[in-house]
Amino acid sequence: MTAPAWDHENPYVASFKVQDADIDAFGHVNNAVYVRWINDGAWEHSKSLGLDFEKYRELDSGVIVVRHEIDYKSSAMPGETALVATWISANDERVRLSRRFQICDEASGRTLVRAHTNFAVIALSSGRPRRMPQEFIDGYPVMWPAD
């Protein structure tokens, strides 16, 4: 087993075992699965920060994806385990958050995907943009060097 060379220190890491349903006609993990892993990894990280959906409801605030940028570097294969690393890369303390992701194969350490996602804060009750609550400012600290 070779440890991944993370793009930056101290990521939050979630682990996902490749399932049979993840494999497409080309015999590797379908590209849409990586989007699911990015989403699920972000949620696991948010929960670890005390910002689960229950807290979102309490604050009448949530974040929605505005943009995904994904660079596919290598394919995950049947039987592998993907490690999804994430970092908060920007927080304007108003309405925008960003995350960086690096997905690596657990056994080989090879990078499968690098991604960058931008989010906007909304009021859950209306779906309209809103200023982020203090809990988001405090709870989503920037973990990535400035671009």
C-alpha angles and dihedrals in degrees: 000000000000118000115234118255097233117214090231136010128271103016123177104243128203122185126221125183113215108250127206089248090058092065118093133199090281090063097247137087111297116243092241090062090064089057089053091049090049090051094045093045091051091050093049089051092048091051090051087055091053093256104118125149091269089060090045089055091048090053094039085229136114141158125245129194114258097172140002122198112189129181113193110210104167139356126258111225137206113290095021128120120224120214111208111202119191138183132182100244101180139010117177089190089231117067109323135079130172134197133196121211135193119185117199136178107251097219102044100025090225117150113246101176142005117197142174122201129190120205135192125208117239138180105250091213094060107015088231125130116268140172112273117256119245088255089065092046091051098033099049103053118179109258099174130077114258113273 
